Amino acid sequence: MRTRTLLTCTVVLITASLLGAAGCAGKDSTHGSGPAAPRTVTPVAGCGTGSWTDPADLAPDRKPARCDKGAPAPRPLAKKRKITVATGTLSAEYVAPLQVAVAKGEFAEEGLDVRLKVLPTPDALPLLAKGDVDAQWAAPEAAVMNGINGGFDIKWVAGNFSPDPTSKSGLWVRLKDGESADHVDMAGRRMGTMIGKGSVIAYPMDTSLQKHGGGLDRIGFQQLGSADVLTALENGGVDSAWLLDPVWRTVDGDEKYAFLGGQPVGEPLGGVLFGPALLNQDPDAGVAFLRAYIRTVNTYFAGDYKSDPVFVAELAKLMKTDEATLRSTPSLRMDWEIRKGTTDRLQKAYADADVSKGAPVPEAKAVDRAMYEEAVGHTL
């Protein structure tokens, strides 16, 4: 058994240049003005050695951490707590664990009334920092890291997913004469994407481009709507595109196109961000939120969840999408853990794309694994 000390809340003023936020204090800044009380971490039934993996393990075939189905068991808060979670979308599959946790009552079992609110990251970020929303289902994008650099009291506290090894969601290029997937000259080409250079996708995109004479500083970008990216690639409006599930299925197998790479297997690039409300003012609620999320993954998303037609039908209804479309791509590898060095690699890509501000944020300032470790009872 051991104790962990959660981070102190920092009350700062943020200039208008940082997303227009006025500061990062919570609604009641007196709650976060000093160090939080040490927290005792004890073993959790159903969460054994497999419920935690070494963050330094970056192997693509690493098995994600898992507890038994139904674990960790609920530990209801003494007083019911309302939590607002901002998310950019409710139709993407990586948001499904949150929707299932709400629908199946997993959050309610913890004494949490969780509301999912659709907000773009730039709009939600200052609200998170001020405590107007409690959590954000997003990623440590450039805007997040720039905000932390400017004083936002925000931490990445849990991961979301990594792709199945057979997925080809990622960078696709229209081949020129004499080119193949092994040899493509990307320098000077124009890429169509609905994701800007400040997104976490900049990291795997930069990695793929570097292998083919490109790099984020050597290609042009054309930002397009989700429905227009594939069309622009097919009609020659752009030379390459970042195609998401299940859009890449359209060009897969066509010799005119080549897949150059996607998100690293085994490395989540997003998940849950907490602001001062759950980091410092009410860490019990923060741990309870992650406990419910982790239990949802272990119960409903532990393996190939798309092999269950009944569950796929439930997911399709929650996501408001077509069942056949949902089944057309492999199951995501839901993963609540955060790999070592991910924020460093992301920030290098942001620097290459010229969208970062100031010095790189150290991992210890951007990532907090303590709460998910407490939820599964991991002790050193």
Secondary structure by P-SEA (a helix, b strand, c coil): ccccccbbbbbbbbcccccccccccccccccccccccbbbbbbbccccccccccccccccccccccccccccccccccbbbbbbbbbcccccccaaaaaaaaaaccccccccbbbbbbbccccaaaaaaacccccccccccaaaaaaaaaccccccccccccccccccccccccccccccccccccccbbbbccccccccaaaaaaaaaaacccccccbbbbbbccccaaaaaaaccccccccccccccccccccccccccccccccccccbbbccccccccaaaaaaaaaaaaaaaaccccccccccaaaaaaaaaaacccccccccccccccccccccaaaaaaaaaaaaacccccccccccccccaaaaaaaacccc
